Amino acid sequence: MLKQHEKQRVENCTNIWGSTGEKMYATESIVQQYEDILDYLPLRDDAHGFEVVSRLKIEEEWEALSEQYKQRILAVDKTVVEKYAESFSYPLWKEYIATIKARL
């Protein structure tokens, strides 16, 4: 179960991507921010939650991404699966891990 501050971070991330259901294609800054998850996870920093939500949103738009972005995202996904897949057990984390494993 997400703690209150984690829920707030998820809500904030959702607001960044947009809450109207419109497509928010991945940009350089979004990919760079997702890459930051590799800085947060070793520290067990709660900020990783932003990147989990961001990656799930990226997955919704996967086909529209450039090959360069896909390769960068997949490189992060691979590291996360190899080093951190078992680090957390909250439901959104499990969904995230299942999603990136399926893409790999």
N, C-alpha and C positions, 0 to 999 in steps of 0.2 A: 504494500500500500504506500502510495506517495505521501510524504509529509507535506504539511501546509506550504512551506516555502518551496518545495519541489513543484507542487501544483501551480503556484504562482509563476514560477519560471516557465513551466509548460504553457500556461496561458499567455505569458508575455511573448514567447516564441511563436505561438499561433497568431498573435496579433501582428508580429513582424511579417509573417508569410501572407497574412490576409485572412480574414474570417468570412469573406463573402463567397468562398468557394471558387473564386477566379484563379486561373493559372498564374503562378508566380515563378517563371522560368529561372532556373539556377543561374546565377551570375558568378563572376570571379570572386566577389566578396563572400558569397554564400559558400562556395567551395572552400575558400580559405578558412572560413569560420568552422566548417565541418572538419577540416584538417586539425584544428585546434583540439579536438577531442583527444588526440594523442598526448597533449600536454595535461589535460584534466584527469584522465583516467589513472595514471600512476599515483596521483595525489588524492584520488577518490574525491575530487572536487565536484560538488553538486552541479557546477556549471555544465558538466557533461550532458545533463538533461536537455539543455538547449539544442545541442548537436544531435541528440537522439531524435528529437522531434523534427529537426531540420532534415535529417537523413530520411526519415519516413515520408516527409513531404517531397523530397527529391525523388524518391522512388515512384511517386505518382506521375512524375514528369520525365521518367527515365528516357523514353524514346525520343524526346525532343532535345536531349542534351548533346553537346558536341562530344566527339570521341575523346578529345583531350580531357574534358571534365570527367567523363566516365572512367578513364584510366586512373585519374587522381583519386576519385572517390573509391574505386575498387581497391587501390593500394591501401587506403586507410581502412576499409572494411576488412581486408585480409589481416592486417595487424591487430585490429580489434578482436577478430575471431580467434586468432592465434594466442593472444596474450591476455585478453580481458573478458572473454565470453562468460566465464563463471563468476565474475566479480560482483554482480548484483542479481537480485532475484525478483525485483518488482515487475509487475505485468508489462509495462511499456518497454522495459529493458528486454524482456523475453521476446516481445514482438519485434523489436529492433534486431536482435540477434538472429531470429528466425528469418527475417526479411533479408538481411545482408548475407546470411549463409545461402539462402536460395539464389541470390544473385551471383555469388561466387561459383 
